[in-house]
Amino acid sequence: GAVVSQHPSRVICKSGTSVKIECRSLDFQATTMFWYRQFPKKSLMLMATSNEGSKATYEQGVEKDKFLINHASLTLSTLTVTSAHPEDSSFYICSARQQGGKLFFGSGTQLSVL
Amino acid sequence: AQSVSQHNHHVILSEAASLELGCNYSYGGTVNLFWYVQYPGQHLQLLLKYFSGDPLVKGIKGFEAEFIKSKFSFNLRKPSVQWSDTAEYFCAAFYNQGGKLIFGQGTELSVKP
């Protein structure tokens, strides 16, 4: 079946540094990828929708300059948390939509900012 | 390994039929459980969640789920489905040990009018 690879699975960084998270669709082309964030004991929050070759669409309240999303190819989208701070510590998960409409999820990235 | 399994890949029902979608999770310490729905062309929406307390959880749109600890299950139910319930349903478990959110493979529900 279709697989979405998300890397890294866990990252610890110092405050002020930037962190890049990759989301790859391994055996299909993903025209659309979604980035979610989950706070402890809460449900997923959609951060942004990215379409290959165009700018990402951010949800209300999500800082575009803080969370940079690039969807340069049909198999890769990246989320860069710029100048990370402790409040950015969270679980981030991507999903990729196959051209037939089916959605597949990455395994998530636990970000801890010290 | 921490995992979530949804047994039904594709379920086809007629309107007014009852629905039960299976979800099992592997043991991995304390878990929080969720059911999400994705309607065609839309992103994920939360249907319901279980953290603690009453194992029978009621969510939006008439859905409910029952947490059975002894069976490691969190099945989703609805007494009478509607055509508008046609969607993909995802069960997910957040494992507090390790802090990982694991999704099931998803179940596609098709409701015939």
Interface residues (C-beta under 8 A of the other chain):
Chain A: G1 S9 F34 Y36 Q38 P40 K41 S43 L44 L46 T49 F91 I93 S95 G101 K102 L103 F105 S107 G108 Q110
Chain B: N32 F34 Y36 Q38 P40 G41 H43 L44 L46 K49 F51 E88 F90 F94 G99 K100 L101 I102 F103 Q105 G106 E108
